[in-house]
């Protein structure tokens, strides 16, 4: 069964295009457009990795990541902040919220392939 990846971005085009590109690489993907949908899909879709924008209205990526860790108890879920917020304080806040990685936008194809390889390696080690 392929790894599942949830893409979360309030820009529908970015979320949809990213999910399609990842699907072409052989992964099962879903795109959602806000933090509340991300929480719901984390439960129903059960992704192995979430690529999430931080700057979303209502429920931003920081709060969504914190809720995924605190309320949903997903310690093995790989959470990746994908954002234009790239200052050191932004990175520290992302890690404090529960993100495992912080990747600046726009994400290059090379970076995406590295993330997918990291997910595969992590899945293999968790058995």
C-alpha positions in Angstrom: 0.0 0.0 0.0 1.5 3.4 -0.9 2.1 6.0 1.7 -0.6 8.6 2.1 0.1 12.3 1.9 -2.2 15.1 2.8 -1.6 18.5 1.2 -3.1 21.5 3.1 -3.1 25.0 1.6 -5.7 27.7 1.4 -4.7 28.3 -2.2 -6.7 25.6 -3.9 -4.5 25.7 -7.0 -1.3 25.1 -5.0 -2.9 22.3 -2.9 -4.4 20.5 -6.0 -1.3 20.8 -8.2 0.9 19.6 -5.4 -1.3 16.6 -4.6 -1.4 15.7 -8.3 2.3 15.9 -8.7 2.8 13.7 -5.6 0.2 11.2 -6.9 2.2 10.9 -10.2 5.2 9.8 -8.0 3.1 6.9 -6.8 1.6 8.1 -3.5 -2.0 8.3 -2.4 -2.9 12.0 -1.9 -5.6 14.3 -0.9 -5.8 18.1 -1.0 -7.7 20.2 1.5 -7.9 23.9 2.0 -8.0 24.8 5.6 -7.0 23.6 9.1 -10.4 22.2 10.0 -10.4 19.9 7.0 -6.8 18.9 7.8 -7.9 17.8 11.2 -10.8 15.8 9.8 -8.7 14.2 7.0 -5.9 13.3 9.5 -8.5 11.1 11.2 -10.4 9.7 8.1 -7.6 9.5 5.5 -4.9 8.6 8.0 -1.9 10.2 6.1 1.7 9.3 6.8 2.8 12.8 5.9 1.1 16.2 5.9 2.5 19.1 3.9 0.8 22.1 5.4 0.9 25.8 4.7 1.1 28.0 7.9 -0.6 31.2 6.8 -4.2 30.0 6.5 -7.3 31.9 7.7 -9.3 30.9 10.8 -7.2 27.9 11.9 -3.6 28.5 10.8 -0.9 25.8 10.3 0.6 26.3 13.7 -2.6 25.7 15.6 -3.5 22.8 13.3 -0.2 21.1 13.9 -0.5 21.6 17.6 -4.0 20.0 17.6 -2.8 17.1 15.5 -0.1 16.3 18.0 -2.1 17.2 21.2 -5.7 16.1 20.3 -5.2 13.4 17.7 -2.1 11.8 19.2 -0.2 11.3 16.0 3.5 11.0 17.1 4.6 9.1 13.9 2.9 11.4 11.5 5.5 13.4 9.5 4.4 17.1 9.7 6.0 19.4 7.2 5.5 23.2 7.3 5.5 24.5 3.7 5.4 28.3 4.0 6.7 31.7 2.9 7.3 32.4 6.6 11.0 31.6 6.6 12.6 33.7 9.4 14.3 31.9 12.3 11.4 32.8 14.6 9.0 31.3 12.1 10.9 28.0 12.1 11.2 27.9 15.9 7.4 28.5 16.2 6.7 25.7 13.6 8.8 23.2 15.6 7.3 24.3 18.9 3.8 23.7 17.3 4.6 20.1 16.4 6.1 20.3 12.9 9.0 18.0 12.1 10.3 20.0 9.2 10.1 23.5 7.8 10.3 24.0 4.0 10.2 27.4 2.3 7.8 28.1 -0.6 8.0 27.6 -3.4 9.0 23.9 -3.0 11.4 22.7 -5.7 10.9 19.3 -7.2 14.2 18.2 -5.8 13.1 19.2 -2.3 9.8 17.3 -2.8 11.7 14.2 -3.9 13.8 14.5 -0.7 10.7 14.7 1.4 9.2 11.7 -0.3 12.5 9.7 0.2 12.5 10.7 3.9 8.9 9.5 4.2 9.8 6.2 2.6 12.9 5.8 4.8 10.8 6.6 7.9 8.0 4.2 6.9 10.6 1.4 6.4 12.1 2.0 9.8 8.8 2.0 11.6 7.9 -1.3 9.9 
